């Protein structure tokens, strides 16, 4: 397991202190892995214990939801005249308005909508211009691109990251 952190450099650390620090780090990492493995094992046991019951409950909920929805949808005009919900002894069912969204009309598509917006409502057309950083990084060694980067005020940098890689515990 690799862990990368940026830490303040402290001077005067001896080789023995370094070895001790790496040893403690490795011990903590191995113990952490053992604890996580045990937690995962126990969680899997509990999940297996209730797996069948949870599956039955999910199927029962799906069936009950379908019945409740069918009833409410079929009687929507009479049940939901004043309110959008219906209370029962066991809960509330109803219809909510979803988040507003735009949908094209039949026979139309977003390409034709964009053309119309450019003519009639140009303020509602986005044009995004931004540097293609991924392409610049990919072509940073290209003879055409490399000399221009500095003149454009850009440099390619790579941070050096410290890491400790511990040996796996048996």
N, C-alpha and C positions, 0 to 999 in steps of 0.2 A: 504494500500500500504506500503510495507516494503522498506526502503532505508538503505543500509549498506555502510558506508564509514569509513575509518580509519582516525582518527583525532588526533592531538597533544593534550595531556592532559594538561589542565590549572588548577592550584590549586586555592583555595579561592572562589569558586563559591558557592553562598548560595542557599538554597532550593527555595527561591522566584525567583531567577534568573533562576534556573532550570525549575520551573513551567512556567515562562514567555517564556522561549526558546521553550519548548514543545508546548505551546499554539500557538506561532508564526509559528512553524513548521506545526502544524495541520491546522491552518488557510491557510497557503500557499499551503499545500497539497490539501485541499478541494477546494480552488479557482482554482488551477491547474486542478483538475478533472472536475470542472464545465466548464472551458474554453475548455478543450479537448472534453467534451460532446457536447458543442455548435458547435465547429468546425466540429465534426463528423456529427452532424445533418445537418449543412449547406452543407457539402460536399455531403452527401446522397441526399439532395434536388437537387443539381446541377447534380449529376449523373443520377437521375431519369428523370430530365428534358431532358437530351440529350441521354438517353439510347437507344431509338428507332432509332434515327438518327445515332448513333455510330454503332449500329448493322447493319443497312442498308449499311453504308459506309464500314464496314468490309467485308460484303458479296460482295459488288461491287468490292473492292480491290482484294478479292480472285478470283473472276471471271476474272477480267482484268489481274491479274498475270498469271492465267492459260492460257489465250489466248496468252499473250506475250511470255510465256515460250514455248508453243507449236509452235508458229511461229519461234522463234529463234532456237529451237531444230531441227525442220524440215528443216531449211535452214542454219544450222550451217556450212556446208562445203563451202557455197558461201558467207555468211555474215561475217564470222569470220576468213578469210584467213590471213590477216595481223595483225589484232587487236583482242583482246578478248572482246571488247565492241562495241556497236553500239549506236551512238548519235541520238536523235530525237529532235524535237522542245520542247518536254515536259520532257525530261530526258535521261538517259542512261540505256541501258540494256546490259547484257553480261554474260560471264561465268568467274568465278574466280576459281583459284586452292585452294582447301581446305588445311587444315593443314595435313602434311604427317602423315600417320599412317600405322601400319602393319596389314596385313590381311592374314590369312592362305589360302593356295591354296586348291582347291577342293580335297577332299580325305585326307586332313591333318588336324591335330588339334594341339592345343598348348602343349599338353602333349608330342606328338611325336617330336615337334619342340624343346622342352626343353631337351629331351633325346639327340637329335642331337647336340644341342648347348654344352651340357656337354662334348661330345666327340670332336667336331671340333672347337668350339669357347668358351672355358670355361670362358674367361674373360667377356663374355656377359651374365653370369648367376649370379643372385643376391642371396646372402644368408644373411639374416638379423637376427642377434641375438640381443635380447634386453630383459631386465627383464620384466616379466609378472606382472606388478604392480597391475593390477586389481585382479589377482589371489592371490597375496601376501596380499592385503588388505582384500580380502574375507576370507582368511585362517589365519589371524593374531592371532586369539585366539586358533588355532589348536595346540595341545600339541606337535606335531612334528615340526611345523613351528616357533612358538613364541620364543622358546629359541635360535634359530639360527639367528634370525633377527639382534640382537645386535652384535653377533660375525661376521656377514656379513657387519656390518657398516650401518645398516638401522634401523630407528625408525619410529613408527607411531605417527603422530602428528595431532592435531585438533586445528585450530585457533579459538579463541573466538571472535565473531563479535558482535559489538554493533548495535542495531537497535532501531527505533522508529516506533511503529504501531499506526496509528491515528484512531480515531473513524470515521465512515462514516458519511458524512453530509447528512441530509434529503433531 
